[in-house]
Amino acid sequence: LGRLAPLGQLGVYMIGMTVPNMLRELLGQVSGSVLIPALSEANRPGGAGIPRAYAATRRVTLPTAVVATLASVVVAPVFFGNLYDSRYADAGWIGQLGALRLWFSYLQVTACSTLFAYGDARIWAISSGVATLITGIGCVMGFQLAGVAGLILGLALGTFAGYVVAVIQLERLELASVRPEIGYGLVAALPAIAVLGAERSGAELIPELIPGFRTLVCG
């Protein structure tokens, strides 16, 4: 983006992505404290318990990922609209769009972690390589077609491509099914679309909450 866009636009992008990136770090902490220990324990008898352990941990980590994704969509415009001046207005929708990459990043990391615990480290390297390639192509083409919004969609597309590589291997080894991720993804998408629709239709709820939010944050 630094080579494609003016410096000011790069600054707004970096600020806007702080919310989804912060939440992505939080999901990484959750996965590291819940998923990885459970998979490591399940792998000791030879890996037979990994499918059961992965299914059990997803009942905790997937709802957490849904909440984090929705938080990025809901919080970003209020956060940047109240704590930054009008020059950073675009940071709100950038944070919202960044929720796509946040969701797919969680799916990619958990799928690759499961394969790694099973002893298949090669897929993690392939997944990362595919994600990097598609991200590079997607970001450049996306920016040419739709500016910063297209670039963010390119990021999400690359992460999704890396996840697809991992999930195909999970299915092939019969370690997990993709159905829970699809179900939770729909659970996250429906309210996110509703929030975006309410904003675009000029809903008055958030403007009414702004003074109280500012008082709460700033005192």
Accessible surface in RSA format (square Angstrom, percent):
REM  Atomic radii and reference values for relative SASA: ProtOr
REM  Chains: A
REM  Algorithm: Lee & Richards
REM  Probe-radius: 1.40
REM  Slices: 20
REM RES _ NUM      All-atoms   Total-Side   Main-Chain    Non-polar    All polar
REM                ABS   REL    ABS   REL    ABS   REL    ABS   REL    ABS   REL
RES LEU A   1    40.73  22.7   6.74   4.8  33.99  85.4   6.74   4.7  33.99  91.5
RES GLY A   2    51.58  63.6   0.00   N/A  51.58  63.6  20.82  57.1  30.76  68.9
RES ARG A   3   235.36  98.8 197.49 100.7  37.88  90.2  82.20 112.3 153.16  92.8
RES LEU A   4    67.65  37.7  39.76  28.4  27.89  70.1  43.95  30.9  23.70  63.8
RES ALA A   5    11.70  10.8   0.00   0.0  11.70  26.6   3.16   4.5   8.54  22.6
RES PRO A   6    95.74  69.8  82.76  75.4  12.98  47.2  95.16  78.6   0.58   3.6
RES LEU A   7   145.53  81.0 134.30  96.1  11.23  28.2 137.04  96.2   8.49  22.9
RES GLY A   8    53.07  65.5   0.00   N/A  53.07  65.5  44.39 121.8   8.68  19.4
RES GLN A   9    72.34  40.5  64.30  47.0   8.03  19.1  24.67  52.5  47.66  36.2
RES LEU A  10    43.81  24.4  43.81  31.3   0.00   0.0  43.81  30.8   0.00   0.0
RES GLY A  11    30.56  37.7   0.00   N/A  30.56  37.7  30.27  83.1   0.29   0.6
RES VAL A  12    21.99  14.5  21.88  19.8   0.12   0.3  21.88  19.0   0.12   0.3
RES TYR A  13    25.72  12.0  25.72  14.6   0.00   0.0  13.15   9.9  12.58  15.5
RES MET A  14   114.21  59.1 109.29  72.3   4.92  11.7  95.05  80.8  19.16  25.4
RES ILE A  15    42.23  24.0  41.76  31.1   0.48   1.1  42.23  30.4   0.00   0.0
RES GLY A  16     0.00   0.0   0.00   N/A   0.00   0.0   0.00   0.0   0.00   0.0
RES MET A  17     6.53   3.4   6.53   4.3   0.00   0.0   6.53   5.6   0.00   0.0
RES THR A  18    68.48  48.7  63.47  64.3   5.01  11.9  61.76  83.0   6.72  10.2
RES VAL A  19     8.36   5.5   7.80   7.1   0.55   1.3   8.36   7.3   0.00   0.0
RES PRO A  20     2.71   2.0   2.17   2.0   0.54   1.9   2.35   1.9   0.36   2.2
RES ASN A  21    54.41  37.5  53.85  52.0   0.56   1.3  17.85  43.0  36.56  35.3
RES MET A  22   123.07  63.7 115.30  76.3   7.77  18.5  79.89  67.9  43.18  57.2
RES LEU A  23    21.47  12.0  21.35  15.3   0.12   0.3  21.47  15.1   0.00   0.0
RES ARG A  24    67.52  28.4  64.57  32.9   2.95   7.0  18.65  25.5  48.87  29.6
RES GLU A  25   115.27  66.2 111.47  84.3   3.79   9.0  43.16  83.5  72.11  58.9
RES LEU A  26    91.47  50.9  87.84  62.8   3.63   9.1  91.00  63.9   0.47   1.3
RES LEU A  27     5.52   3.1   4.89   3.5   0.63   1.6   5.15   3.6   0.37   1.0
RES GLY A  28    39.95  49.3   0.00   N/A  39.95  49.3  30.45  83.6   9.50  21.3
RES GLN A  29   128.15  71.7 119.81  87.6   8.35  19.9  34.45  73.3  93.70  71.1
RES VAL A  30    29.16  19.2  27.35  24.8   1.81   4.4  29.16  25.3   0.00   0.0
RES SER A  31     6.31   5.3   6.31   8.4   0.00   0.0   4.40   9.4   1.91   2.7
RES GLY A  32    37.80  46.6   0.00   N/A  37.80  46.6  24.99  68.6  12.81  28.7
RES SER A  33    79.88  67.5  52.89  70.6  26.99  62.2  48.68 103.7  31.20  43.7
RES VAL A  34    49.61  32.6  42.56  38.5   7.06  17.0  46.52  40.4   3.09   8.4
RES LEU A  35     0.82   0.5   0.82   0.6   0.00   0.0   0.82   0.6   0.00   0.0
RES ILE A  36    71.43  40.6  71.40  53.2   0.03   0.1  71.43  51.4   0.00   0.0
RES PRO A  37    67.25  49.0  56.03  51.1  11.22  40.8  63.02  52.0   4.23  26.3
RES ALA A  38    31.22  28.7  20.05  30.9  11.17  25.4  28.82  40.6   2.40   6.4
RES LEU A  39     0.74   0.4   0.74   0.5   0.00   0.0   0.74   0.5   0.00   0.0
RES SER A  40    55.32  46.7  46.96  62.7   8.37  19.3  31.82  67.8  23.50  32.9
RES GLU A  41   101.49  58.3  97.26  73.6   4.23  10.1  46.98  90.9  54.51  44.5
RES ALA A  42    13.49  12.4   4.65   7.2   8.83  20.1  13.28  18.7   0.20   0.5
RES ASN A  43    53.24  36.7  47.38  45.8   5.86  14.1   2.32   5.6  50.92  49.2
RES ARG A  44   186.46  78.3 149.47  76.2  36.98  88.1  58.54  80.0 127.91  77.5
RES PRO A  45   108.75  79.3  65.97  60.1  42.78 155.5  80.71  66.6  28.04 174.3
RES GLY A  46    65.24  80.5   0.00   N/A  65.24  80.5  34.29  94.1  30.94  69.3
RES GLY A  47     3.57   4.4   0.00   N/A   3.57   4.4   1.49   4.1   2.09   4.7
RES ALA A  48    87.14  80.1  59.16  91.3  27.98  63.7  70.98 100.0  16.17  42.8
RES GLY A  49     8.86  10.9   0.00   N/A   8.86  10.9   7.01  19.2   1.85   4.1
RES ILE A  50     0.00   0.0   0.00   0.0   0.00   0.0   0.00   0.0   0.00   0.0
RES PRO A  51    46.25  33.7  41.83  38.1   4.42  16.1  42.18  34.8   4.06  25.2
RES ARG A  52   177.12  74.4 168.59  85.9   8.54  20.3  77.40 105.8  99.73  60.4
RES ALA A  53    17.14  15.8   9.75  15.0   7.40  16.8  16.65  23.4   0.49   1.3
RES TYR A  54     1.81   0.8   1.81   1.0   0.00   0.0   0.68   0.5   1.13   1.4
RES ALA A  55    39.34  36.2  35.57  54.9   3.77   8.6  36.59  51.5   2.75   7.3
RES ALA A  56    41.10  37.8  34.95  53.9   6.14  14.0  35.18  49.5   5.92  15.7
RES THR A  57     7.54   5.4   6.54   6.6   1.00   2.4   7.54  10.1   0.00   0.0
RES ARG A  58    17.74   7.4  17.41   8.9   0.32   0.8   5.30   7.2  12.43   7.5
RES ARG A  59   164.91  69.2 148.41  75.7  16.49  39.3  68.03  93.0  96.87  58.7
RES VAL A  60    79.78  52.5  73.78  66.8   6.00  14.4  77.62  67.4   2.16   5.9
RES THR A  61     1.62   1.2   1.40   1.4   0.22   0.5   0.69   0.9   0.93   1.4
RES LEU A  62     0.93   0.5   0.93   0.7   0.00   0.0   0.93   0.7   0.00   0.0
RES PRO A  63    45.93  33.5  43.60  39.7   2.34   8.5  45.70  37.7   0.23   1.5
RES THR A  64    40.86  29.1  36.25  36.8   4.60  11.0  23.50  31.6  17.36  26.2
RES ALA A  65     0.01   0.0   0.01   0.0   0.00   0.0   0.01   0.0   0.00   0.0
RES VAL A  66    10.71   7.0  10.71   9.7   0.00   0.0  10.71   9.3   0.00   0.0
RES VAL A  67   101.25  66.6  98.99  89.6   2.25   5.4 100.36  87.2   0.88   2.4
RES ALA A  68     3.85   3.5   1.73   2.7   2.13   4.8   3.85   5.4   0.00   0.0
RES THR A  69    11.32   8.1  11.32  11.5   0.00   0.0  11.32  15.2   0.00   0.0
RES LEU A  70    37.26  20.8  37.11  26.5   0.16   0.4  37.26  26.2   0.00   0.0
RES ALA A  71    28.84  26.5  22.50  34.7   6.34  14.4  28.40  40.0   0.45   1.2
RES SER A  72     0.00   0.0   0.00   0.0   0.00   0.0   0.00   0.0   0.00   0.0
RES VAL A  73     5.93   3.9   5.93   5.4   0.00   0.0   5.93   5.2   0.00   0.0
RES VAL A  74    65.43  43.1  64.87  58.7   0.56   1.3  65.32  56.8   0.11   0.3
RES VAL A  75    65.51  43.1  63.67  57.6   1.84   4.4  65.51  56.9   0.00   0.0
RES ALA A  76     0.00   0.0   0.00   0.0   0.00   0.0   0.00   0.0   0.00   0.0
RES PRO A  77    32.43  23.6  22.53  20.5   9.90  36.0  24.07  19.9   8.36  52.0
RES VAL A  78    26.02  17.1  24.19  21.9   1.83   4.4  26.02  22.6   0.00   0.0
RES PHE A  79    61.90  31.0  61.90  38.3   0.00   0.0  61.90  37.5   0.00   0.0
RES PHE A  80     1.54   0.8   0.72   0.4   0.82   2.1   0.72   0.4   0.82   2.3
RES GLY A  81    50.14  61.8   0.00   N/A  50.14  61.8  26.51  72.7  23.63  52.9
RES ASN A  82    17.19  11.9   0.65   0.6  16.54  39.8   0.52   1.2  16.67  16.1
RES LEU A  83    65.90  36.7  34.48  24.7  31.41  79.0  39.46  27.7  26.44  71.1
RES TYR A  84    81.45  38.0  64.09  36.5  17.36  45.2  37.12  27.9  44.33  54.6
RES ASP A  85    70.61  49.5  53.17  52.9  17.44  41.2  45.26 106.5  25.35  25.3
RES SER A  86   100.35  84.8  76.29 101.8  24.06  55.4  52.54 111.9  47.81  67.0
RES ARG A  87   175.15  73.5 150.86  76.9  24.28  57.8  78.69 107.6  96.45  58.5
RES TYR A  88    52.59  24.6  52.58  29.9   0.01   0.0  16.51  12.4  36.09  44.5
RES ALA A  89    69.17  63.6  48.65  75.1  20.52  46.7  55.20  77.7  13.97  37.0
RES ASP A  90    74.98  52.5  73.93  73.6   1.05   2.5   5.32  12.5  69.66  69.5
RES ALA A  91     0.00   0.0   0.00   0.0   0.00   0.0   0.00   0.0   0.00   0.0
RES GLY A  92     3.78   4.7   0.00   N/A   3.78   4.7   3.78  10.4   0.00   0.0
RES TRP A  93    83.96  33.7  79.50  38.5   4.46  10.5  71.81  38.3  12.15  19.7
RES ILE A  94     3.53   2.0   3.53   2.6   0.00   0.0   3.53   2.5   0.00   0.0
RES GLY A  95     0.00   0.0   0.00   N/A   0.00   0.0   0.00   0.0   0.00   0.0
RES GLN A  96    12.07   6.7   6.64   4.9   5.43  12.9   4.69  10.0   7.37   5.6
RES LEU A  97    45.12  25.1  41.96  30.0   3.16   7.9  44.77  31.4   0.35   0.9
RES GLY A  98     0.65   0.8   0.00   N/A   0.65   0.8   0.00   0.0   0.65   1.5
RES ALA A  99     3.96   3.6   3.90   6.0   0.07   0.1   3.96   5.6   0.00   0.0
RES LEU A 100    74.87  41.7  73.45  52.5   1.43   3.6  74.45  52.3   0.42   1.1
RES ARG A 101    60.61  25.4  60.61  30.9   0.00   0.0   3.87   5.3  56.73  34.4
RES LEU A 102     2.66   1.5   0.33   0.2   2.33   5.9   1.84   1.3   0.82   2.2
RES TRP A 103    20.12   8.1  20.12   9.7   0.00   0.0  13.13   7.0   7.00  11.3
RES PHE A 104    40.14  20.1  40.14  24.9   0.00   0.0  40.14  24.3   0.00   0.0
RES SER A 105    11.70   9.9  11.69  15.6   0.01   0.0   0.80   1.7  10.90  15.3
RES TYR A 106     9.71   4.5   3.33   1.9   6.38  16.6   8.87   6.7   0.84   1.0
RES LEU A 107     5.93   3.3   5.18   3.7   0.74   1.9   5.43   3.8   0.49   1.3
RES GLN A 108    23.73  13.3  23.73  17.3   0.00   0.0   4.12   8.8  19.61  14.9
RES VAL A 109    62.85  41.4  62.14  56.3   0.71   1.7  62.85  54.6   0.00   0.0
RES THR A 110     2.00   1.4   2.00   2.0   0.00   0.0   1.12   1.5   0.88   1.3
RES ALA A 111     0.55   0.5   0.55   0.8   0.00   0.0   0.55   0.8   0.00   0.0
RES CYS A 112     0.53   0.4   0.47   0.5   0.06   0.1   0.21   0.5   0.32   0.3
RES SER A 113     6.21   5.2   3.47   4.6   2.74   6.3   1.32   2.8   4.89   6.8
RES THR A 114     0.00   0.0   0.00   0.0   0.00   0.0   0.00   0.0   0.00   0.0
RES LEU A 115     0.07   0.0   0.07   0.1   0.00   0.0   0.07   0.1   0.00   0.0
RES PHE A 116   117.98  59.0 109.51  67.8   8.47  22.1 109.51  66.4   8.47  24.3
RES ALA A 117    17.68  16.3   7.01  10.8  10.67  24.3  16.21  22.8   1.47   3.9
RES TYR A 118    90.44  42.2  71.55  40.7  18.89  49.1  31.45  23.6  58.99  72.7
RES GLY A 119    66.17  81.6   0.00   N/A  66.17  81.6  33.73  92.6  32.44  72.7
RES ASP A 120    21.05  14.7  16.29  16.2   4.77  11.3  13.78  32.4   7.27   7.2
RES ALA A 121    51.35  47.2  43.94  67.8   7.41  16.9  44.08  62.1   7.27  19.3
RES ARG A 122   146.85  61.7 136.33  69.5  10.51  25.0  73.94 101.1  72.90  44.2
RES ILE A 123    11.27   6.4  11.27   8.4   0.00   0.0  11.27   8.1   0.00   0.0
RES TRP A 124    89.82  36.0  89.80  43.5   0.02   0.1  68.71  36.6  21.12  34.3
RES ALA A 125    69.93  64.3  52.22  80.6  17.71  40.3  60.86  85.7   9.07  24.0
RES ILE A 126    67.81  38.6  61.39  45.7   6.41  15.5  67.29  48.5   0.51   1.4
RES SER A 127     0.00   0.0   0.00   0.0   0.00   0.0   0.00   0.0   0.00   0.0
RES SER A 128    46.36  39.2  43.53  58.1   2.82   6.5  33.53  71.4  12.83  18.0
RES GLY A 129    41.65  51.4   0.00   N/A  41.65  51.4  35.55  97.6   6.09  13.6
RES VAL A 130    47.44  31.2  45.12  40.8   2.32   5.6  46.48  40.4   0.96   2.6
RES ALA A 131    13.03  12.0  12.92  19.9   0.11   0.3  13.03  18.4   0.00   0.0
RES THR A 132   100.29  71.3  91.25  92.5   9.04  21.5  71.50  96.0  28.79  43.5
RES LEU A 133   111.57  62.1 104.65  74.9   6.92  17.4 110.58  77.7   0.99   2.7
RES ILE A 134    49.88  28.4  49.88  37.2   0.00   0.0  49.88  35.9   0.00   0.0
RES THR A 135    31.27  22.2  31.27  31.7   0.00   0.0  24.99  33.6   6.28   9.5
RES GLY A 136    36.93  45.5   0.00   N/A  36.93  45.5  35.71  98.0   1.22   2.7
RES ILE A 137    88.74  50.5  82.84  61.7   5.90  14.2  88.18  63.5   0.57   1.5
RES GLY A 138    10.43  12.9   0.00   N/A  10.43  12.9   8.40  23.1   2.03   4.5
RES CYS A 139    16.84  12.7  16.84  18.8   0.00   0.0  11.04  28.0   5.80   6.3
RES VAL A 140    78.61  51.7  78.61  71.2   0.00   0.0  78.61  68.3   0.00   0.0
RES MET A 141   112.40  58.2 109.29  72.3   3.11   7.4  92.02  78.2  20.38  27.0
RES GLY A 142    11.69  14.4   0.00   N/A  11.69  14.4  11.12  30.5   0.57   1.3
RES PHE A 143    31.33  15.7  26.17  16.2   5.16  13.4  26.17  15.9   5.16  14.8
RES GLN A 144   122.81  68.7  90.46  66.1  32.35  77.0  35.00  74.5  87.81  66.6
RES LEU A 145   149.76  83.4 115.18  82.4  34.58  86.9 117.55  82.6  32.21  86.7
RES ALA A 146    58.00  53.3  35.05  54.1  22.95  52.2  47.43  66.8  10.57  28.0
RES GLY A 147    25.09  30.9   0.00   N/A  25.09  30.9  20.94  57.5   4.14   9.3
RES VAL A 148     8.12   5.3   4.64   4.2   3.49   8.4   4.64   4.0   3.49   9.5
RES ALA A 149    29.33  27.0  28.73  44.3   0.60   1.4  28.73  40.5   0.60   1.6
RES GLY A 150     4.02   5.0   0.00   N/A   4.02   5.0   3.14   8.6   0.88   2.0
RES LEU A 151     9.72   5.4   9.72   7.0   0.00   0.0   9.72   6.8   0.00   0.0
RES ILE A 152     0.26   0.1   0.26   0.2   0.00   0.0   0.26   0.2   0.00   0.0
RES LEU A 153    82.89  46.2  79.07  56.6   3.82   9.6  79.48  55.8   3.41   9.2
RES GLY A 154     3.61   4.5   0.00   N/A   3.61   4.5   3.07   8.4   0.55   1.2
RES LEU A 155    21.38  11.9  21.14  15.1   0.24   0.6  21.14  14.8   0.24   0.7
RES ALA A 156     4.43   4.1   4.36   6.7   0.06   0.1   4.43   6.2   0.00   0.0
RES LEU A 157    95.76  53.3  91.62  65.5   4.14  10.4  95.34  67.0   0.42   1.1
RES GLY A 158     0.00   0.0   0.00   N/A   0.00   0.0   0.00   0.0   0.00   0.0
RES THR A 159    10.47   7.4   9.57   9.7   0.90   2.2   4.66   6.3   5.80   8.8
RES PHE A 160    79.66  39.9  79.66  49.3   0.00   0.0  79.66  48.3   0.00   0.0
RES ALA A 161    18.91  17.4  14.54  22.4   4.37   9.9  17.86  25.1   1.05   2.8
RES GLY A 162     0.00   0.0   0.00   N/A   0.00   0.0   0.00   0.0   0.00   0.0
RES TYR A 163    11.01   5.1  11.01   6.3   0.00   0.0  10.88   8.2   0.13   0.2
RES VAL A 164    48.84  32.1  48.84  44.2   0.00   0.0  48.84  42.4   0.00   0.0
RES VAL A 165    32.54  21.4  27.83  25.2   4.70  11.3  29.79  25.9   2.75   7.4
RES ALA A 166     0.00   0.0   0.00   0.0   0.00   0.0   0.00   0.0   0.00   0.0
RES VAL A 167    18.26  12.0  18.26  16.5   0.00   0.0  18.26  15.9   0.00   0.0
RES ILE A 168   106.34  60.5 102.96  76.7   3.39   8.2 105.24  75.8   1.10   3.0
RES GLN A 169    13.85   7.7  13.54   9.9   0.31   0.7   1.65   3.5  12.20   9.3
RES LEU A 170     3.22   1.8   3.22   2.3   0.00   0.0   3.22   2.3   0.00   0.0
RES GLU A 171    77.72  44.6  66.26  50.1  11.46  27.3  32.12  62.1  45.60  37.2
RES ARG A 172   156.83  65.8 127.19  64.8  29.64  70.6  67.87  92.8  88.96  53.9
RES LEU A 173    46.51  25.9  27.41  19.6  19.11  48.0  31.48  22.1  15.03  40.5
RES GLU A 174   146.27  84.0 123.94  93.8  22.32  53.1  44.51  86.1 101.75  83.1
RES LEU A 175     7.54   4.2   5.40   3.9   2.14   5.4   5.94   4.2   1.60   4.3
RES ALA A 176    17.77  16.3   1.72   2.6  16.05  36.5  14.24  20.1   3.53   9.3
RES SER A 177    27.39  23.1  22.97  30.7   4.42  10.2  23.08  49.2   4.30   6.0
RES VAL A 178    38.58  25.4  38.47  34.8   0.11   0.3  38.58  33.5   0.00   0.0
RES ARG A 179   177.58  74.6 170.71  87.0   6.87  16.4  67.51  92.3 110.07  66.7
RES PRO A 180    46.30  33.7  36.17  33.0  10.13  36.8  46.11  38.1   0.19   1.2
RES GLU A 181    10.60   6.1   8.26   6.2   2.34   5.6   2.90   5.6   7.70   6.3
RES ILE A 182    97.85  55.7  90.24  67.2   7.60  18.3  96.76  69.7   1.08   2.9
RES GLY A 183    33.59  41.4   0.00   N/A  33.59  41.4  31.65  86.9   1.95   4.4
RES TYR A 184    68.66  32.1  67.92  38.6   0.74   1.9  40.29  30.3  28.37  35.0
RES GLY A 185    16.89  20.8   0.00   N/A  16.89  20.8  12.85  35.2   4.04   9.1
RES LEU A 186   106.53  59.3 106.11  75.9   0.42   1.1 106.11  74.5   0.42   1.1
RES VAL A 187    84.14  55.4  79.10  71.6   5.04  12.1  83.16  72.3   0.98   2.7
RES ALA A 188     6.19   5.7   5.86   9.0   0.33   0.7   5.92   8.3   0.27   0.7
RES ALA A 189    38.33  35.2  31.57  48.7   6.75  15.4  38.26  53.9   0.07   0.2
RES LEU A 190   120.69  67.2 114.58  82.0   6.12  15.4 115.20  80.9   5.49  14.8
RES PRO A 191    51.99  37.9  46.20  42.1   5.78  21.0  51.66  42.7   0.33   2.0
RES ALA A 192    13.31  12.2  13.31  20.5   0.00   0.0  13.31  18.7   0.00   0.0
RES ILE A 193   112.97  64.3 111.49  83.1   1.48   3.6 111.70  80.4   1.27   3.5
RES ALA A 194    64.07  58.9  47.70  73.6  16.37  37.2  58.39  82.2   5.68  15.0
RES VAL A 195    37.66  24.8  34.38  31.1   3.28   7.9  37.61  32.7   0.05   0.1
RES LEU A 196    58.78  32.7  58.78  42.1   0.00   0.0  58.78  41.3   0.00   0.0
RES GLY A 197    37.58  46.3   0.00   N/A  37.58  46.3  33.18  91.0   4.41   9.9
RES ALA A 198    43.79  40.3  36.31  56.0   7.48  17.0  41.87  59.0   1.92   5.1
RES GLU A 199    44.21  25.4  21.86  16.5  22.35  53.2  23.14  44.8  21.07  17.2
RES ARG A 200   160.89  67.6 127.01  64.7  33.88  80.7  69.72  95.3  91.17  55.3
RES SER A 201    93.01  78.6  52.23  69.7  40.78  93.9  52.20 111.2  40.81  57.2
RES GLY A 202    46.51  57.4   0.00   N/A  46.51  57.4  35.79  98.2  10.72  24.0
RES ALA A 203    46.29  42.6  25.41  39.2  20.88  47.5  36.27  51.1  10.02  26.6
RES GLU A 204   113.39  65.1 108.17  81.8   5.22  12.4  50.30  97.3  63.09  51.5
RES LEU A 205   116.55  64.9 111.58  79.8   4.97  12.5 113.84  79.9   2.71   7.3
RES ILE A 206    50.53  28.8  50.28  37.5   0.26   0.6  50.28  36.2   0.26   0.7
RES PRO A 207    66.17  48.2  56.30  51.3   9.87  35.9  56.92  47.0   9.25  57.5
RES GLU A 208   124.67  71.6  98.82  74.8  25.85  61.6  44.33  85.7  80.35  65.6
RES LEU A 209   104.35  58.1 101.44  72.6   2.92   7.3 102.82  72.2   1.53   4.1
RES ILE A 210    46.94  26.7  46.68  34.8   0.26   0.6  46.94  33.8   0.00   0.0
RES PRO A 211    78.11  56.9  74.76  68.2   3.35  12.2  76.85  63.4   1.26   7.9
RES GLY A 212    46.54  57.4   0.00   N/A  46.54  57.4  38.23 104.9   8.30  18.6
RES PHE A 213    56.93  28.5  51.23  31.7   5.69  14.8  54.90  33.3   2.02   5.8
RES ARG A 214   106.52  44.7 106.43  54.3   0.09   0.2  43.99  60.1  62.53  37.9
RES THR A 215    88.18  62.7  82.63  83.8   5.56  13.2  59.28  79.6  28.91  43.7
RES LEU A 216   148.62  82.8 121.92  87.2  26.70  67.1 128.22  90.0  20.40  54.9
RES VAL A 217    71.42  47.0  39.81  36.0  31.61  76.2  45.38  39.4  26.04  70.6
RES CYS A 218    87.12  65.9  48.56  54.2  38.56  90.6  30.96  78.4  56.16  60.6
RES GLY A 219    87.91 108.4   0.00   N/A  87.91 108.4  61.80 169.6  26.10  58.5
END  Absolute sums over single chains surface
CHAIN  1 A    11277.3       9118.9       2158.4       7971.1       3306.2
END  Absolute sums over all chains
TOTAL         11277.3       9118.9       2158.4       7971.1       3306.2
